[in-house]
Each structure stands twice: as structure tokens, then as C-alpha cells.
Amino acid sequence: MNSGKNIRTITFTYLFKLLSNEKGLIYITAGNLTSAILGAIFWLILAAILKVADYGEVNYIIAIASILTSIALLGLNTTITTYLAKGETEVTYEAHVILFISTITIALIAFLHNWETSLLLISMAFYTASIANILGGKRYTEYALTQVGQRLLQILLSTLLYLNLGLTGIILGYAFSFATFSYRYIITLPNLSLKFTSLKGKTAFILHSYGLNLINSSSNFIDKIIIGSTYDFYHLGLYQLGFQFLMFLGIIPSSMYIYLLPEESSGESKKEVKIIGVITSIVLALIMAIISPIIVKTLFPKYVEAVQMIQVMSVAVIPLTLVNVSNATLLAKEKSKQVFIGGIIFLALQIPLLILLGKALGTIGLAIALTLSRSTQTIYALIETLHA
């Protein structure tokens, strides 16, 4: 009896000591967790008051803007974080001018189709660049405050504007909140450099990072475009609710990646943090798979068809965590090619599986497609990490 108590005491003491030494991870996780909880509450409230099809349509618009944002970023956000953490500050100014030109160019093209998408694209690109600067400088407290502040402002603006403008107001709330918290990027604009000498030797890294960003964005948003186009907004609404549950669980893998990339890029080893992160994701996946039916049937009876989908998608957080941990390690060692290939594997499987399994098995087939493709990517990423 005493032996078991002693083991628990030692375990808690060890975890407390470990976390005390990893305050950056705590700040990042706290910021992501708070932002995710606020965002989840907002979207779950919308799910309760909007028609399923309208819920799907709003996410369809955001998905298009997000993919265009990744195209405009050119992989420079990952480049900024990685090399700024290594002390190469000139990279930031050179990357910012390219990012500015590409963002405005794509936004003008998007404006011809939809002005809301164009505005959202600009604000998201500038915000992402700002976050890259914050992380590259290891300003973890500022990161947490920025994440929470942006989310709070977005919820306030989206709610107020929705009451007056409908679905368009939700989009505008997102755009204005992202723009407000893009200050780190905006204050560097007067120092933009046109020399590009620091970036010249990093072309391969930038290209691989660009490809990875496109793949990550596609993996998070192309599924919504495919489902909305191949099926309808009703099925997309069901899928999106399940995806919201996964994104909530995804706080762990996203926090791990955000923290590990600058830390390992500067030469720090974080093996214990990785192990704890993976174990935590497994526990959370099991809990969510058990309690999600109760949550949906009680709070979202219109989405009861999504119950099995949510359970399957919850499991996907485990390979998602392993992929993020592996990618952070590989990028820190400038092994961007391997990360890029892993992303290609995921996307090459996800797109056809969404169509094939969705038609064969219905909504649960969509969830299986996501989980299978992510698991395959995980196997490749782990193999490459072992050989890095």
C-alpha cells in the first residue's frame, strides 16, 4: 500500500519538476487551450442556433480563405520561426517583404471572386507572420496572450456583426480580430529588406516548408471543400462538428509542435516532453470517444448522425500528435524534405479516401478516411525521425 503511494508521490514530483522547467510549453498550451475552449464554445453555440447547412457554408468560406493564406505565405512563416530562433534576424525582414507582395497579389485575385475571402486572407496571413515572429523570439507569454486576445475579440466581433449582417458578420469578425493582433508583423514593415541575401542559401528549406504549409492547410481545410462540393453543406456541417472535437483534442499536438520547433532549432533536447505529450493524447482520445455520444445527444440533437464520426475522429489525435512531434524534430534538423514527403503521403491518401469511403460508408467513412491517412503519414514520419 505504502509502496503504491510512494510511486504516485515520486511520479507527481517528477512531473511537477519537469513542467516547472518547461514554462514555455505551459504558456503555449495554456494559450492554445484557452483559445480552443473559447473557439469551441463559440462554434458549438453556432451549431446549436444555425441550420446544419448554414454551419457548413460558413466553414466552407473559412476553408477557402485558409488555403489561400497558405499559398500566400510561401512557407516563410516556418522559415522565420526556425531561423529567428537560431539568431538570424535578417531573415525576418527579407521574408516579410516577399510575404507582403505575395499576400496582396493573391488577395487582389481573390477579391474578384469574393471580397470577404480577400479580406480574411490578408488578415490571416499577417497574423500568421506575426505569430511566427513571436515564436522565433521565444516570447511564449506573449504568444499565449495574443492567442487568447485574438479569440476573445473574434467572438465579440463575430457575435455583434452576425446579429446585424448574418453569416457575413461571422467572417468579418474573424478578419478584424486577426488584423488587430498582427502587430508584430506590422511594426517591422518600415524595416523591410530588398537584399534577400540571408534567404538565398535557404531556398530548399523554404520550398519544403512551403509545400508542408500547403499540405497542412489542405489537410485541415481541403476536406471541407471536397465534402461541400462532392456531397452538400449538410454533410459538411456534420463533419465539421466532428472536426471541432478533433481540433479541441488537437491542442496537445499543436502545442507540442509550436513549442518544440524553436526549442530544438536552438539545440535543446525535449525527449521527456514528447513522451508525456503522446501519453496525454492517448488518454484524451479514449475519454472523448466515451463521452462524445452523451455530449452530442444532450447538446446537439440535430447532429446525432455525427456521433460515430466523432468517436473515430477522436482516435486520430494520437497519430496527429506523433506526426507533429516528428515534424518538429525533423525541421529543427533542417530535414524539411522528409516532412514535405510525409505531408504528400497524407494528402494523397486523404483526398481519394474521402470520396471512396464517404460514398461507400456515409459520414463515418469520412472519419475513417481522415484517421487512416493520418496514421499512414505517422508511420513514415517516425521512420524518418529514427534515421535523422
Secondary structure, 3 states (H helix, E strand, C coil): CHHHHHHHHHHHHHHHHHHHCCHHHHHHHHHHHHHHHHHHHHHHHHHHHCCHHHHHHHHHHHHHHHHHHHHHHCCHHHHHHHHHHCCCCHHHHHHHHHHHHHHHHHHHHHHCCCHHHHHHHHHHHHHHHHHHHHHHCCCHHHHHHHHHHHHHHHHHHHHHHHHHHCHHHHHHHHHHHHHHCCHHHHCCHHHCCCCCHHHHCCHHHHHHHHHHHHHHHHHHHHHHHHHHHHCCHHHHHHHHHHHHHHHHHCHHHHHHHHHHHHHHHCCCCCHHHHHHHHHHHHHHHHHHHHHHHHHHHHHCHHHHHHHHHHHHHHHCHHHHHHHHHHHHHHHHCCCHHHHHHHHHHHHHHHHHHHHHHHHHHCHHHHHHHHHHHHHHHHHHHHHHHHHC
